[in-house]
Amino acid sequence: MSLKDALSKRPQIAPEVAPNQPQPLPSLNNHIHPYGDPSRPVSNSEPEKRAFATKQAERVVTIGESVVLKGDISDCDKAEIRGQFDGTVVAGSIQISEGGSVKGTIECEELSIAGSVDGKVTSTKSLEIKATGKLTGEILYKELLVTSGGEISGSIEKQKVAESPATITTQPS
């Protein structure tokens, strides 16, 4: 038997889509088969359990050297300012690098200043002024660290720890 005869006797499989028709788009409910193996059985009714450790991407804003920016920054995890910023910054952690400056309002948990800040600052955890840092304005902090050479001036107030109300217990007489 020749190869031509063997191929002609082979059972023909009908194509799912006509040859000149566009292929259908996959549904979001379809499982993806690794390495394109459609023969691998996958149950659509019971999703596979996977042990993926998902880490939420950190939201970071960086203002580079020689950049001048005016506006508001909010809802970020970390802000690093190496250039000049004029406006409001609200972030979890803020770092003002040497040569960087902020004029405006800062609200954060942790603040590290090696550059200069002029404005209203609220730090709910720690405020660090490094040897090259300068902070001027209305300052509210929980913990303060000023390295020798660092400058701080203005209205400075430590946050008061919220005290729980006293409980009074009475004994029946």
BELTAGI-V32276 format. One record per backbone hydrogen bond with DSSP energy under -0.5 kcal/mol. CO is the residue of the C=O (numbers start at 1). NH is the residue of the N-H. Records with the same first field share a line. If there is no record, write none. Layout:
CO=NH + NH
This chain:
2=6
3=7
4=8
5=9
6=10
7=10
12=14
18=21
27=30
31=33
33=36
34=37
36=38
37=40
42=44
50=52
51=53
52=54
53=55
54=56
58=60
59=77 + 78
61=80
62=64
63=82 + 83
64=67
67=69 + 84
69=86
71=88
73=90
76=92
77=93
78=61
79=95
80=63 + 82
81=97
83=101
84=69
85=103
86=71
87=105
88=73
89=107
90=76
92=109 + 110
93=79
94=112
95=81 + 97
96=114 + 115
97=100
100=116
101=85
102=118
103=87
104=120
105=89
106=122
107=91
108=124
109=125 + 126
110=94
111=128
112=96 + 114
113=130
115=134
116=102
117=136
118=104
119=121 + 138
120=106
121=140
122=108
125=143
126=111
127=145
128=113 + 130
129=147
130=133
133=151
134=117
135=153
136=119
137=139 + 155
138=121
139=157
140=123
141=159
143=127
145=129 + 147
147=150
151=135
153=137
154=156
155=139
157=141
166=168
167=169
